[in-house]
Amino acid sequence: MIPLSLLIIENNTNLSSLLSWHLKQSGYSVYQSPNLQQAKTLFQQAQPSITILDLDTCEGSLDFCYWLSKQRQTIIFLLSTRNSEMQIVAGLKAGADDFLTKPFGIQEFLARVEVLARRIKTIAPPAYLDYGHLKIDLIQRRVRLKGSMIDLTPQEFVLLYVLAQAEGEPISRSDLLQKAWPDEVNNPRTVDTHILSLRKKVELDPQQPRLIQTVRNVGYRFNLEAILGRSPITTQINNPVSNNQPIRSELKPDLSRQLIGSSGLGVIRNTNK
């Protein structure tokens, strides 16, 4: 299962390490930054699902919160010693989803993070799928791997989407044809050709693929272990044991058509009728 990714922006290294340790014990993947400049770069690369920002980090933290909210891809959790009603309201109006004043108990902090994580998983439809270092943007139809934009054709995008949705389960060529192609296609070699092209764009070594693996006599599978950091693809993730499900689409077939099929990207068909 995929750990939810979090970014902690905190200049107090002791506090940052403490929060990070407890979050990892709870099954999250955690990035840390001591300042806003580094945080912006790290945010753009990691695209965390939740950003924990200490307003006491440095000047401009409130403006940075506003910038985060404009990205529309992360939930913002503010920490601060500022405890007046006016200061809390200012943080919430800057785009924060929650505000916790210091000092605070670690159990309350973890409980609030858990609430925010639940909120992410109940959002429908999702704007993107979060698989650690692999981000699939369902609105812009863009894919990022380790912070780099991957230029995919519309058909490659849908094929990757279908494979990722299976969460490690192998999918036969016939099922891939049925789910990822907009028209009736009966040639299994069509899948092989597109898989080969997709591997050239997302694999470190297309000749020895780790992300999209061949399952003999079946088809292909999306290798979750590669994304979780047990391969060279994601060496920066700490690979915690997670009790969290990945942020994944719970789309009904009609909604899949709206998101994917409307731009000629193919139709995700329901085969469970």
C-alpha positions as CSV (number, residue, x, y, z in Angstrom):
1,M,0.0,0.0,0.0
2,I,1.2,3.5,-0.8
3,P,2.0,5.9,2.0
4,L,0.6,9.4,1.9
5,S,3.3,12.0,1.3
6,L,3.7,15.0,3.7
7,L,6.0,18.0,3.7
8,I,7.1,19.6,7.0
9,I,8.4,23.2,6.7
10,E,10.0,23.9,10.1
11,N,13.2,25.7,11.0
12,N,13.4,24.0,14.4
13,T,15.3,20.9,13.6
14,N,14.4,19.1,16.8
15,L,10.6,19.7,16.4
16,S,10.8,18.8,12.7
17,S,12.6,15.5,13.5
18,L,10.1,14.7,16.3
19,L,7.1,15.3,14.1
20,S,8.7,13.4,11.2
21,W,9.4,10.4,13.4
22,H,5.9,10.2,14.7
23,L,4.4,10.6,11.2
24,K,6.6,7.9,9.8
25,Q,5.6,5.6,12.6
26,S,2.0,6.3,11.6
27,G,2.7,5.2,8.1
28,Y,3.3,8.4,6.2
29,S,6.1,9.3,3.8
30,V,7.7,12.5,5.1
31,Y,9.8,15.3,3.5
32,Q,11.4,18.0,5.6
33,S,12.6,21.5,4.8
34,P,14.1,24.2,7.2
35,N,13.2,27.2,5.0
36,L,10.7,28.5,2.4
37,Q,13.1,28.6,-0.5
38,Q,14.1,25.0,-0.2
39,A,10.4,24.1,0.6
40,K,9.2,25.6,-2.7
41,T,11.6,23.5,-4.7
42,L,10.9,20.3,-2.7
43,F,7.1,20.9,-3.0
44,Q,7.3,21.2,-6.7
45,Q,9.3,18.0,-6.9
46,A,7.5,15.8,-4.4
47,Q,4.0,17.3,-4.7
48,P,3.0,16.2,-1.2
49,S,-0.6,15.6,-0.3
50,I,-0.4,17.5,2.9
51,T,2.0,20.4,3.7
52,I,2.6,21.2,7.4
53,L,3.9,24.8,7.6
54,D,5.1,26.5,10.8
55,L,4.3,30.1,10.5
56,D,7.2,30.9,12.8
57,T,9.7,29.5,10.3
58,C,10.6,32.9,8.8
59,E,9.2,36.1,7.3
60,G,6.8,35.5,4.5
61,S,5.4,32.3,5.8
62,L,1.8,33.6,5.5
63,D,2.5,34.6,1.9
64,F,3.9,31.2,1.2
65,C,0.7,29.6,2.6
66,Y,-1.3,31.7,0.2
67,W,1.0,30.5,-2.7
68,L,0.5,26.9,-1.6
69,S,-3.3,27.4,-1.7
70,K,-3.1,28.7,-5.3
71,Q,-1.4,25.4,-6.4
72,R,-4.6,23.6,-5.5
73,Q,-2.8,20.3,-5.0
74,T,-2.1,20.0,-1.3
75,I,-3.9,20.3,2.0
76,I,-2.3,23.0,4.3
77,F,-1.8,22.4,8.0
78,L,-0.5,25.5,9.9
79,L,1.4,25.5,13.2
80,S,2.3,28.6,15.1
81,T,2.8,30.3,18.5
82,R,0.4,33.0,17.2
83,N,-2.7,32.2,19.1
84,S,-4.9,35.3,18.8
85,E,-8.2,35.0,16.9
86,M,-7.1,37.5,14.3
87,Q,-3.9,35.6,13.6
88,I,-5.7,32.3,13.3
89,V,-8.3,33.8,11.0
90,A,-5.5,35.3,8.9
91,G,-4.0,31.9,8.4
92,L,-7.2,30.2,7.5
93,K,-8.0,33.0,5.0
94,A,-4.6,32.5,3.5
95,G,-5.7,29.1,2.5
96,A,-5.0,26.8,5.4
97,D,-7.2,23.8,6.0
98,D,-6.3,23.6,9.7
99,F,-4.4,25.6,12.3
100,L,-2.8,24.3,15.5
101,T,-1.3,26.6,18.1
102,K,1.9,25.7,20.0
103,P,2.6,24.2,22.4
104,F,0.5,21.1,21.4
105,G,0.3,17.4,22.3
106,I,1.6,14.9,19.7
107,Q,-1.5,12.9,19.9
108,E,-3.7,15.9,19.0
109,F,-1.3,16.7,16.1
110,L,-1.5,13.1,14.8
111,A,-5.2,13.1,15.1
112,R,-5.6,16.3,13.1
113,V,-3.3,14.9,10.4
114,E,-5.4,11.8,10.3
115,V,-8.5,13.9,9.8
116,L,-6.9,15.7,6.9
117,A,-5.8,12.5,5.3
118,R,-9.3,11.1,5.5
119,R,-10.6,14.3,3.8
120,I,-8.2,13.6,0.9
121,K,-9.4,10.1,0.5
122,T,-13.1,11.1,0.4
123,I,-12.7,13.8,-2.2
124,A,-14.5,12.9,-5.4
125,P,-13.6,13.0,-8.1
126,P,-9.8,13.2,-7.4
127,A,-7.8,15.8,-9.2
128,Y,-4.8,13.4,-9.4
129,L,-3.5,10.1,-8.3
130,D,-0.7,10.1,-5.7
131,Y,1.7,7.2,-5.9
132,G,4.6,8.7,-4.0
133,H,7.1,9.9,-6.7
134,L,4.6,9.2,-9.5
135,K,1.8,11.7,-9.8
136,I,-1.0,11.3,-12.4
137,D,-2.9,14.5,-12.9
138,L,-6.4,13.6,-14.1
139,I,-7.4,17.2,-14.9
140,Q,-4.4,18.4,-16.9
141,R,-3.6,14.8,-18.1
142,R,0.0,15.2,-17.0
143,V,2.3,12.7,-15.4
144,R,5.3,13.5,-13.1
145,L,8.0,11.0,-12.1
146,K,10.4,12.1,-9.4
147,G,9.4,15.7,-10.1
148,S,10.0,15.6,-13.8
149,M,7.2,15.9,-16.4
150,I,6.8,12.9,-18.6
151,D,5.6,13.6,-22.1
152,L,3.0,10.9,-22.8
153,T,0.7,10.5,-25.8
154,P,-3.1,10.4,-24.9
155,Q,-3.1,6.6,-25.3
156,E,0.0,6.1,-23.2
157,F,-1.6,8.2,-20.4
158,V,-4.7,6.1,-20.3
159,L,-2.7,2.9,-20.3
160,L,-0.6,4.0,-17.4
161,Y,-3.7,5.1,-15.6
162,V,-5.4,1.7,-15.9
163,L,-2.2,-0.1,-14.8
164,A,-1.8,2.2,-11.8
165,Q,-5.4,1.7,-10.8
166,A,-4.9,-2.0,-10.5
167,E,-2.4,-1.4,-7.6
168,G,0.0,-4.2,-8.4
169,E,-2.5,-6.8,-9.6
170,P,-1.6,-8.2,-13.1
171,I,-3.9,-7.2,-16.0
172,S,-4.3,-9.3,-19.1
173,R,-3.8,-7.9,-22.5
174,S,-7.4,-8.4,-23.4
175,D,-8.5,-6.5,-20.2
176,L,-6.1,-3.7,-21.1
177,L,-7.6,-3.5,-24.6
178,Q,-11.1,-3.4,-23.2
179,K,-10.4,-0.8,-20.5
180,A,-7.8,1.5,-22.1
181,W,-8.8,1.7,-25.8
182,P,-11.7,3.8,-27.0
183,D,-12.6,1.5,-29.9
184,E,-12.8,-2.2,-30.3
185,V,-9.3,-3.4,-30.8
186,N,-8.6,-7.2,-30.9
187,N,-4.9,-7.4,-31.5
188,P,-3.0,-8.0,-28.2
189,R,0.2,-6.8,-29.9
190,T,-1.3,-3.3,-29.8
191,V,-0.8,-3.4,-26.0
192,D,2.7,-4.7,-26.3
193,T,3.7,-1.9,-28.7
194,H,2.3,0.8,-26.4
195,I,3.9,-0.8,-23.3
196,L,7.2,-0.7,-25.0
197,S,6.8,2.9,-25.8
198,L,5.6,3.7,-22.3
199,R,8.6,1.9,-20.7
200,K,11.0,4.1,-22.8
201,K,9.6,7.1,-21.1
202,V,9.1,6.0,-17.4
203,E,11.7,3.3,-16.8
204,L,15.3,4.0,-15.9
205,D,16.3,1.0,-18.0
206,P,13.6,0.0,-20.5
207,Q,15.4,-3.3,-21.2
208,Q,15.0,-4.2,-17.5
209,P,11.7,-2.6,-16.5
210,R,10.9,-2.3,-12.8
211,L,7.8,-0.1,-12.9
212,I,5.8,-1.8,-15.6
213,Q,6.5,-5.5,-15.4
214,T,5.6,-8.4,-17.7
215,V,3.6,-11.3,-16.1
216,R,4.2,-14.4,-18.1
217,N,1.1,-15.9,-19.7
218,V,-1.0,-13.1,-18.2
219,G,-0.1,-9.6,-19.2
220,Y,1.4,-6.7,-17.3
221,R,1.4,-5.2,-13.8
222,F,2.2,-1.9,-12.2
223,N,5.0,-2.6,-9.7
224,L,4.1,-0.8,-6.4
225,E,7.4,-1.9,-4.8
226,A,9.3,0.3,-7.3
227,I,7.3,3.4,-6.4
228,L,7.6,2.6,-2.6
229,G,11.3,3.0,-2.8
230,R,12.6,-0.6,-2.9
231,S,14.1,0.1,-6.3
232,P,16.4,2.9,-7.7
233,I,13.3,4.7,-9.0
234,T,12.4,6.1,-5.6
235,T,15.5,6.2,-3.4
236,Q,14.4,9.3,-1.5
237,I,11.3,7.7,0.0
238,N,11.8,6.3,3.5
239,N,9.5,3.3,2.8
240,P,7.5,3.3,6.0
241,V,5.0,0.6,6.7
242,S,1.6,2.1,5.8
243,N,-1.9,1.6,7.0
244,N,-3.1,4.1,4.5
245,Q,-4.6,3.3,1.1
246,P,-3.2,5.3,-1.9
247,I,-5.1,8.3,-3.1
248,R,-6.8,6.5,-5.9
249,S,-9.8,7.0,-8.1
250,E,-13.1,5.5,-7.0
251,L,-14.6,6.6,-10.3
252,K,-17.7,5.1,-11.7
253,P,-17.5,4.3,-15.4
254,D,-19.5,7.4,-16.5
255,L,-17.2,9.7,-14.5
256,S,-14.1,8.0,-16.0
257,R,-15.5,8.8,-19.4
258,Q,-15.9,12.4,-18.4
259,L,-12.3,12.7,-17.1
260,I,-10.5,10.6,-19.7
261,G,-12.7,10.0,-22.7
262,S,-13.8,13.6,-23.3
263,S,-10.4,14.5,-24.7
264,G,-10.0,11.4,-26.9
265,L,-7.9,9.7,-24.3
266,G,-9.8,6.5,-24.4
267,V,-12.7,5.1,-22.2
268,I,-12.2,3.3,-19.0
269,R,-14.9,0.6,-19.3
270,N,-16.6,-1.2,-16.5
271,T,-15.9,-5.0,-16.8
272,N,-17.4,-5.9,-13.5
273,K,-21.0,-6.0,-14.5
